[in-house]
Amino acid sequence: MARRNLTSEEIVSEAIKLVREQGVDGLSMRKLASRLKVQAPTLYYYIPDKSALLNEILTELFASCFARIPPCKTWQDWMRAYGAAIWDVQQEERFAPLLILNTQLDEAHFQDTLVRIKSQLSAFPVDQEKLFFLQSAVQAVVTGWSVFANARYAEKVEQFFDFKDAAMDSVDSLVKSWEPKIH
């Protein structure tokens, strides 16, 4: 294979496509290298190992959630938009909940994520610690509904209610219950 220059973005994008097709367990640096038409050692120049690659994928998915949030005037609207963005990304990338469960986010990616979240929340002049807790709760609730919606028995349950509506109703309930606490 000819040597070529790659970007981390190109590698992560192709890795996401591979995980869509073959699942998280089907991802390997060798398979990814083959798809990118390079030798596996070339990938290690950009991304040191599979664990680091999973961190990059998870961070990219999370960034795509933030990219979907429109400008919001209130923290309540932001939380609802955030919940909807998480839902949409996790439904488009059905492997996302499994990736969240099985990826040990390294310190650098964790800190970058914290900065991104806190930057978004700083637009609202209210208690930032409580807002941060609430956004974590929104993530947890939506991810829980997403896992439920992707369970093997989901079709049987779906005859009783719509999963997205249930997830968004749960987010709305969280937001309403926190309104008196956040000032």
Secondary structure, DSSP 8 states (H G I E B T S, - for coil): -------HHHHHHHHHHHHHHHTGGG--HHHHHHHHTS-HHHHHHH--SHHHHHHHHHHHHHHHHHHT----SSHHHHHHHHHHHHHHHHHHSTTHHHHHHH----HHHHHHHHHHHHHHHTTS-S-HHHHHHHHHHHHHHHHHHHHHHTSTTHHHHHTT--HHHHHHHHHHHHHHHHTTT--
